[in-house]
Every structure is written in structure tokens, then in C-alpha cells.
Amino acid sequence: MKKLLFFLTISLIITSKISIGQQKGLNDSLYKQFQLEQEAINQSFAAYFFPNYNKLYSLNEQGFISKVDSLRNIFTEQIRLFEIKNPQFDKSIILKESKDIHYSFDKFLLDYPYFHESYTGEKTLPNGLIDQKINENIKKFNNPELLQIESFKAYLKAFLYFQSSIELKKSSYKKLDNQQLQATLNLIPKYFSNQTVADYLRFNYLYNHIDNFGIKNLENTYQTFIATCKDTSYVNKIRALYTDDERGREDHLIKIYKTVDDFNLEIHLFLPKNDDLNKKRPVIVYFSGGSWSEGKPDWNFYACQSYAKKGWVGVAVEFRLAYRQGTLPFESVMDAKSAIRWLRQHANEYNIDTNRIVASGNSAGGHLVLATALANKWNEKTDDLRYSPIPSVLMVISGVFDLNDDNTSWIKKGLKERNLDENLVKEISPNYLIKKGLPPTLIIHGTQDRNVPFSTADQFVKKMTEAGNSIEFHPLDGAHHFIWYGQYGEQVSEIKRKFLERLGY
């Protein structure tokens, strides 16, 4: 979560330089001059603020507000001087730029209680100076004209995120599916009475949820939105997205592989057509990425279909997520292991060759692939332990190897809230669990990955090699995190294909 807020925040500061250049009739040389001046300010700001993130958010409330305001003044002063030098310039654009800066920096204040507690362990006092500033912004929430300001929209979403974190502490959400969405939708009427603003928010949250989590257990929420939203463009977009997900669930088998805490977890099976009942099939099992917080099996449906056409059984696994079921990665690990065990238990029903189960995952999904073979201490109580959760082959793309660093501090925070030892993260961190006798493993990782440091992948490969395991490593020079599609997508697919071919698949 820290990383998400980090990149969201810096993007807001930089957006203020874009809108001016989009205006008709703007003098090119004037815009370029403004852009160059602001770029210099942006770079100086970033060079100071983000390396000192921990120190700044550890300041007391008054000290932090003073620091943020002093940084804000650098940007507002540039706009003031620009306006003085160029009195003919469109005043509405100046006003928009000023508001953009206002909400960009006020978002730092909005983030303060969360990060201050994370870095110092101290909670901010209610009704303090920052709460007063937040309350001033709340008074403007129902102004639809502000929806033209990107930083205002981002401020609203950040506000709702933090408020929903409080809302989710209510016991009524404990066994509810789609928890983060439901909590947010319940909060919107509390703060947003303007129909335009409320519809904008409801649309964005529902669209994002369907896009990143799917439509499971969403029928009532979907129908309520369709019936109450006044913006027909929003209604049409939601209907199209929902219908598309519905169709994606129609062409394959969907089974429940585990019921836990009233959640029925699905396993999606894509079987070869005209299957020879006397021939056992290799299986490829996909775990989606999404920081153990979001993701849906649907992202892997196309790949499953492709393998089914080749005579494989393609499998996409649903597992518990932080934003859907309020879980930590430990639950995701147990679900991944339960899914592999389920496939072994039902091998005869689907002509599965239990000696040829390939597990593949991107990012957090890659972590789950490794965890099925390494996290021995985490098993669901209802699992039949006579069945092995360890796949025959492991394929990991941009995987997570160490959950004991700053990028995953939210996991330790979650453990503390459960009154558990934060060092438990090591029990599901691959770099702490390597042993001899692991399945053949493929690791593909970008050398410039900013989400998961390349050094952690390199360390994993070295430890695996030292333990005598069969491992193949493909560093992609200059590549970032999302290498399974886009520029590197075909290369990654080809590496995986050749790896399996060398293993006899």
C-alpha cells in the first residue's frame, strides 16, 4: 500500500503541468517556458521529499503541516509569478492549476495519520489540525465542477480509502465478500449528496472492482447501480463490463475447491475437447498477481483456453484477497496449497496426470507458486494432508521472494492487529525457506523492477543453486515489473514454452 500511495502522490504533483499545454491558442513558447520552470520545481521537490519520506511523516502534526505548506508555496509562487508576467493568460486555467496544487498537497496531509502511525507507532489526536483541514475539504466534496481536477478526484478516493479502513473494522463485514467495495459504497451517501459526484464515485469503484476482482457475489450491487445511477454513459459501461465477465464464465467448468469462513472458493477448469479418457493430461495452474489484495481468475482464462487446445487441462484459481475478504497473504498461501491438493484428489475425474502439474504465476501469483512448495507451516485445517500441495514444475514471473521488507509493511501491520508476531512473514517468504529437493523452477525477472527488487530474485536463484535445485534464471535487462504483457510479453511466453519443452512437456 505504501508504494501505491507513493506513486499516486508523485503523479499528482506532476499532473499540474499538463493541463495548461492542452488549451487552444496557447503560445507554444510561453507554455514551454512554464513547463521547463515547473519541471525543475518537480525534480527538486521529488529529490527532497521522497528520500525523506519516513522522516517527514515522523514529524509532529504542526511540523508536518508547516513543511507541506512551505513546499506547496514553491508551486503556488511559480503560478503567481507566471500570472503576473502573463496577464493575458486564461484565468480559468490559472484557477484550475491552483486547485490542482491545493488538493495534491492536501493529500499529503490526508495520508499523514496513516504513515505517521506506521513510522512512529503514534496515533494522531482526533480533531487536530489535520482533521480540521480535512473537514474544510469535506465541505467542498459536493461540487461537481471540481471533478475536472485530477488531484481532487484522487483526494476523494484516498479519503474514502482511509474511511473505509475504519468502516471495515465493524463486525458486520467480517464474513462479507467484496468487503472493500461494500464498505466504500456504504460510505458514499454519508459524504456525497450531489448526484453527479456520487454517481461518478459509485461508477468508478464498481467499474474498478469488476475489472480487477470480477463479478462474483456482485449481482445485487450491480442491479442497484443500474437502477439508481442517472448517468446513462456510466450505466452502459458497467453493463458492458459486467456482461463481458458473465460470458467469460460460461465456457468452462467452475467447481468449489474449498469453503472457508463462508467463502466458497472457485477453481476454473478448461478441459480439452474430445478428451481421451485413457490418456492422462498435463495441467497448468495459474495464480493471478495483484499484491494479494486484488486480482481475478479471469485474467488467466485466455491462457487456460490456449493450453486446453493443446491437450492440457488449464486451471485458474480463485484465492482470498485483502480487499475482498480482509485477509493477509497467509490465507492466500493456504488457498493455493488447497487448490493443488484438490487437483490431486480429483485427478481421475478430469484425466489429470498428477506427475505433470505445472504452476505459473506473475508477481504475487509467482509468490504463491513458490509458497506451495516452500511454506510447509501453513495448511488449511480442512486439507487432506495425504495429498501433496507441491507442483511438478514452478514458473515464476516477477515474483515476490521476500515479504520481510518495507514494500510489504502492511502485512506486518496486519499481523500486529491480529496480535501475532510480525516475524511470521518469514514463514511465507521464499528466500528464508529454500531447501534441497524442490521441483524444476523457472525465474524470469526484470533488472529494473521497481515493485520487486531484482536483487531479491537474484538472491533466490543463488540460494536455490547452492542447495542443488534445478533452476533456470532469465534476467530481462532493463525491464520493469509487468513483463508478462506489453513489450516483453512475447519474450516471456517464449521462455516459458522452451522451458517446458526442455522438461518434456
N, C-alpha and C positions, 0 to 999 in steps of 0.2 A: 504494500500500500504506500509506503514511503516513496518508492520510485514513481508510482503513478502520480502522486501529488506533486512530486519534484518536476516531472516533465510537463504536467499540466500548467504549473505555475510559470515556468520559464517561457512556455509558449504564449502565455497571456501577455507577458511584458513585450514580447517581440511583435505580437499582432498589431500593436498600436501604430506601427509604421506602415501598415499595408493599405488601410482604407483610404488614406489621402491620395495615394497614387492611382486609385481607381476612379477618381472623379473626372468627368468630361471637361475638357477645356483647361485642365491644369497645365501650367507651364512646365515643360519637361525639365528644364534646367533647375527650376525652383524646387521641384519635387526631389530631384537627385541630390540637391544640396541638403534638403531636410532629411532625406533618407540617410545620407552619409553621416550627418551630425547625430542622428538618433542611433545609428548602428554603433558609433563609437561609445555612446552612453550605454547601450545594451551590453556591449562587451565588457566595459568597466564594471557595470553592475553585476553581471554574471561572475566575473573574475573575483569579485569581493564576496558576494552574498552566498553562493553555493558552497565554496570551500569552507565557509564559516557557519554553515547551516546549524550544526549542533550547538555551537557557542551562542549564536544569536537567539535560538529558541530556548536556550537555557537562561537567558536574561529574565529579570523580573518583569512584570507586566508593563510598568511605566517605562522601563528601559527599552523594552522591545518596541513599544509604540513609538517612542522617540526616534529609535533607529529606523523604523519603517517610514516614518514621516519624513525624516531627513533624506532618505533615498527617493521617496516619492517626489520630493521637491525638486530634485535634479531633473526629472522628466517634465514636471509641470512648468518649471522655469524655462526649459527649452521651447515649449509650446508658447509661453507668454512672449518670449523674445521673438519667436517666429511671427507671431501675430502682430507685434509692434512693427517689425521690419516689412511686413507684407499686409497692410491694412485692407487691400482689395481681396484678400483670400476669403473663401466661403466660410462664414461664421458658423454655419451648421456643422461643418467638418471639424472646426476647432472644438466645438462643444462636444461632439462625439468622441474626439480624441481625448479630451479631458475626462469624460466619464469612463472611457476605457481604462485610463490610468488609475482613476479612483477605485474602480472595482478590482483591478489587478492587484493593487497594493492592499486593499481591504481584505482580499482573500488571504494574504499572509496573516492578517490579524485573526481571521476566521480559523485558520489552521493552528493558531498558537496554543490553545488549550490541549489539543491532542499531542502535538510534538513536544510541548513543554513537559507534559507528564511523562512522555516516552523517554526523554533525555534526563529528567531530574527526579522523576517519581513524585513530583508535587502537583496537586490539582489546583487549578486557578479558582479563586473565590467567586461565587455567584454574584451577579450584579456588579461586577467590577468594571474597570474602564473599557475593556474589550467588549464585554456584554453590552455596555451602553452604545458602543459604536455599531455592534451588530443589530441592536434594536432600532437604531436610526435607519439602517438599510432595510430592515423589515418593513418599515413604513412605505417604502417605495416598491415593494415586491409586486404590487398590482398595477403597475404602469406598463401597459403593453408596448409602448414606444421604446422602452429600454431593451426589449428583446432584439433590437437592432445591434446592441452592443455585445460582442462576443464574450467579453470578460464578465458582463452582468449575468449572462446565461450560465457561464462556468461557476460564478459565485453562487447562483441559486442551487446548482447541482451539488456543489461542495457543502452548502448549508444543509440540504436535505440528506446528504450522506451522513453528516455528523448527528443530525437529529434522529435519523433512522437507527443509528447505532444505539442511541438511548432508548428509542421505542422498542427495539428488538430485545431488550432486557426483560420485557413483560413476559410472563409465563405463557400467555396465550399463543405466542409464536413458536414455542419450543418444538412442537411436532408438526408444524405447518410447513408445507412445501413452498418454494419460491418466496422465502422469508423477506429478503431484502426488497423485492418488488412490492410485496403486500404492505410492508411497513411504510415504504415511501408513498404509495398510493393512498394509504390511510392518513398520511400527514398533509398531503397537498390541500385538501379542503380546509385544514386548520389555518394555513398561512396564505392561501391564494383564493380570493373570492372572485377575481376577474376571470371571466370565462375564457378569454383569449390566452391569458397566461397559464391558467390551469390546464386547458386543452393542450397547449404546447408541451408542458411538462409531462402530462399523462401519456401523450403520444410518444415522446422521446424515451421515457422509461419503459413503456410497453414494447416499443419497436426494438430497443436495445436488448430487452430481455428475450424476446423471441429470436432475435438474431444470434444471441450468444448463449442462450440456455435452452431454447426450444419451446414447444407448446404444451408439454406435459402438465396436466393438472391446471390448465390455464383457461378452460372453457368459460367459466363464469366471469372471470376478469375480462376476457375478450368480448363477450356478449354485452357486458355493462359498458365498456368503452364504445362499442359500435352504436349502442342505443343512446348514449348521452353526449358524445362529442359533437360539437356544432360545426367543426371544420371538415368539410367533405374530403378535402385532399388528404387529411390525416386518416380519416376512416378508410379511404380507398387503399392507402399504403399499408395500413395494418391488416386489412382484409387480404390483400395480395400476399403479404409475407406469411400470414397465418395459413392460408390455403396452400402455399408452396410447401410449408413444413408438413402439413397434413398429407399431401401427396407423397412426400418423401418417406413416410412411414407405412405406405401401403404395399410395397413390392417385396417384402421380406418377412421373415418370422421375428416376432418380438416375444421374448419369454422373460419371466421374472426369475432372476437367479438368486435373489436374497430379499427378505423383508426384515428391516431393522428400524426400530423407533417409528414404526408405522409407515416407513418409506418403502415402497415396492421398487426395487432397482431393476432396470431392464438390461437385457443383453440382446443385441440385434444380430440375427444370423442370416447371412446371404449364402444360399446353398447353390451348388452347380445344378443346372438343369439336366434332365435325363441322367441323373446320378446312377452310377453302377453300384448297387447295394453290396457287391462283393469287394469293392475297392475302397480302401481307407484313404481319406483325403488329408492333405496338409492343411493347417489352419493358420491364418494370420489374424492376430488380435490387436486392435487399435485402442490406445488410451489418448484422449484429446488433451491438449495443453490448456492453459488459462490460469496459471498460478494457483491451482487447487481452489480457485474462487469462482471461476466461470468456465464455460465450455459445454459442448453437447456432442452426443454420439454422431449426430447428423453430419458433422464436419468430415467424418470418415466414410460416409455412405458410398461416395463415388469410388473410393479406393477399394472398398469391400466388394462392390459390384464388379470392378475390374478383375479382382482375384477370383471371384466366383466364375467368371467367364473362362478363366484358365484352368478350372477344375479344383480350385481351393474352396475351403469354407472361410468366408470373410466375416469377421466379428467386430462389432463396435460396442464398447462397454460404457454404460452409464455408471457414474460413481458419485458419492456425496461431495458437495461443494460448499465452500464458506458462505457464499451469497444465496444459495438455495436452501440449505439445511442447517446453516450455522455451525459447520464443522471445521476441524483442523485437518491438515494433511494425513494425520494418523488414521482417520476414518477412511480417507481415500485409499490409503495403502491397504487397509484390511479389505476394502471392496475389491481392489484389483486382484488380491490373492484369492478372494472368494470366487471371482469370475473364472479364473484359471481352474480352480478346483471344480467348479460347476461343469466346465467343458470336459474335464476328465470323467466326471460322474456320468455325463450324458453322451459320452463318445459314441456308443453303439447306435443311439437314436439318429445321429447326424453323420455317421460314417467318418468319424474323426480319428486320425492317426495320432494317438497320444504321444508318440515319439517325434512328432513333427509339428509342434506348436510354436509358432514364431510370434513374439510380442514386439510391437513397434509403438513408439510414442515421441511426440515433439514437446520440448520444454518440460513443463510439469508432468506431462504424459510420459516423457522419457524417464523422469524420476520414478514414476510408478512401475515402469518396465523393470528397472533395476531393483526396486524395492520388493517385487515379487520373489526375487532370488536372494535378497540380502537381509530384509527386515524380519528376521526369524521370531522376534519377540511380539510381533503384532499380528494376531489372528482373531477373527471373529469368533465369539463363543459358540455360535451355532455351526461353524465349519466342521466338516468331517476331516480331521487331520490325517486320515489314512491316505487322502489324495494330495499329491504334491502341488503346490502353487507355482513351482518353478518351470518356466517355459523351456523349450529346447534351444531357442535362439533369442538373443536380445538385440534389438536395433534401437539406438538412442540418437535423436537429432536435437541438438541444442539443449541437451538435458541438464537437470539440476543435480549437482553432486554433493553440495554442502548446504544444509539448511541451518547452519550454525553461524551465519554471518549477518551483517546489518540489513541486507536486502530482504531477509525473511524474519525481521524482528517481530512482526505481527504474530508469528507462530509462538514465540516465547511469551509474548504478552497474553496470548490466548491460554497458554499453559498456566500462567500465573493466576488468571481469572478462574481457572479450574482448581486452583490450589495444588498444582502439580509442579514438579521440578522442571525448570526450563532446559536442563541438560538432557531431557528426554529426546530432544531434537536429534541428538547424535544416533539414537536408535533407529532413525529412518533416514540418516544421511549416508549415502553410498561410500563416501571417502573414509568413513570410520568403520565400515563393515566388510571390507574386502577380505576374501578368504580363497583358498585353493579349491579347484573343482567346479568353477562356475561355467555356465553354458558359453558357447561361442558368442562373442559380443562385438557389435559394430558401433563405433562412436563417430559422429560427424558434428563438427563444431566450428563456428566462425571465429577467426582470430581476433576480430574486433567486436565480439558480442558484448553489448553494454548491459544486457539483462542478467546474463550468467557469465561471470568472468571466464575467459578461455583458460586461465591458469588452473581452475578447478577441474576442468576436463582433462588437461594435461597431467595433473596430479593423479587423477583416477586411472588413466591409462598406464602411467608408470607403476603404480601400485599393483594393478592387475597383472602387468608383465612380470614384476618381481615375484608375484605369487604363483606364477607359472600358468596363468589362464590364457586361453586363446582369445586375443583381442585384435581388432583391426581399427586403426585410427585414421581419419581423414580430416585434417585441419583445412578449412577453406580460407585461404589467405585474403584478408581484407573484408571478409563477410561479417555481417552483424547477426542478430538473433534469429530473425524469421526467414530462415534459409530453405524451409520446406515448400515455399512457393515464390513466385516472382523470379528475379534474376537467377537465383541458384536452384530453383525448383527442379528443372530437368536434370541438372548435375547430381543433385541429391538422390533423385529417383534412380538414376543410372548406377550410382554407387551401391544403393541397396539391392538393385537387381543383380549386379555382378557378384555381390557378397553372397546372396542366397544361391546363386548358380554355382559358386565355388564350393558351397556346402552340400551340393547335390539336389537342391530344390528346383 
